């Protein structure tokens, strides 16, 4: 299907070559980041919370904690920033960790997305990506990371932080869900696939790897191909490195039946085949579609994403034998 007109218009506003202007950031470093395994466990972080404030029937608290990947991150990114939203009244028995899309700086959009769920009794944690907002390194322009190594560190840092927050939510609130749009969806899926316990997960318009965006999709215009050129073809080299951390190379999450994938039928950034491939890899997952492009889906997918989260959490609460179709005993 033809890409949505808004995707084509938006990408024309993107500065050509704005990502990876400083090249690879060390090809050996890129290879190390692309092949290093994730930790086998996930420990709750020690979060320092600010003052609570009541807003529209919910309580908001901003907190910070040291990233599990602090030693590898630039100094400005080592402290993670998170916002916790809880109902002003009533019991909380589930929580959702919300990861940010490319360019989704600050908690405002995801706070609005979570607000109706919080009113229903869900807690939400909104994580600021490494390299974003107050975590942006000196010399970086907006959210356009300067090297491929930076992109991989951003992703790995966000995944490790999401895994830690999922462990915190499990200890504090019971059942856990993860979600995000585009890059945030990919990272939430990676976190779900590498956690030692089952979670609900709703990746929306999420590629199996960043190759779908920076090599194959319309946003490949933003890749600084000249800065990545060398002995090998830049497209082939970048594809190889990004595919090394594809979701298709990770195991299915412990509860794939509690995964609801949402794709956009007119997405010019993430091909439908990428989302269908994850659905096939995660046997037992569900797949839903919205008739939108990538940019319009970012704006209009809220109702669908919220319902998908409700459904995914319901499936997580089903006995695993019933949910998976396995015989009892």
Steps between C-alpha positions, in 0.01 A plus 500: 500500500621852423664692784279757670539851358593633844795261520630626164444863598662462842811331366553789258531725804770276645853628455686258268782320675400620847562159664854359543679815383813386685492154344513164675644607834758221466406194296645264763284673762193464278568129452539454877171677574319308228608159629513539880227294673252653739513419870316187614333667798335835565529682833278791610688832501529728801285792391522842664153655480409867498195655657161353408240721332136428419392577143158416358424207730849351487821541698824581317851458636824550310793283593859421410721193526840390381472318167608133507713594197648810664862390452458491120285811456624859463506693827184697420299179440601296803213612721161377376192722531156346549149626578263286707124545458262336747128541572426760767272245665451126486721196473761439230562139397682547168743746343625589153850618403483740204804552276552793264496511121768674297454870575260441793676721754354550845206327671214721375370292207519167678346652813196595288494153348510333842252731677180305414664173610613656827142607569409130459749396769822442307837648599726631222873572487620728221873463430715766331735340247875528546632778271164684529386806696706549818700191396623649169880502467686823433541563128195297391246691291146430620437120491721425199765272649846565362623144447366149446659404833290770666182353349588155632585639843171692507310182420690272735481754781124544460446123490703440816320786676160367389591154629596651836176700515300189411657325800413802718140498375467128563614544859283807563188447290470141378442441128717695256457624143746670265414716202635760262462641152750437218846486661330494841297200386809318378680565829199395708487175300872442558452553872207258508699238308795514740320515835504187718126534572190546287359843420233643275650693207351726234750616235331753266641565149820334619767354268681176572825695463603860436600394149134538400525872583855612426569283194172389341235761590438860404708620794814354341528853358616604850791252501839664436609243243818684405620498862448121512679424175823307518641176371154342479169616359343721767147365456614139525720574802229692687240234419728228638567685825137597563368154411739351757266635770177413321211373708503197272836403654360513853277233653128549532394655832393261777136588423465566125126447536495826703651695209274713281683647200355805324607596148411788267384398152640812327826528692780647291760455774438143618388244242204276583722198430720592798205491739363182342840335547494572874144368524614176336807478727294557815266202459177566688518879473217709352529748213277802440513772235412868484437669165766766556853593407790522742461869584119502507505180705721670758226762535189282473582155638422577865163328528623188320817483711306536826255224406788278395659554844177410677469182293866404541477533879183289501686228309795518737262426788366185333648169617792424271363157410179657370671796334759286321276208418733259681342205678473514877762305688 
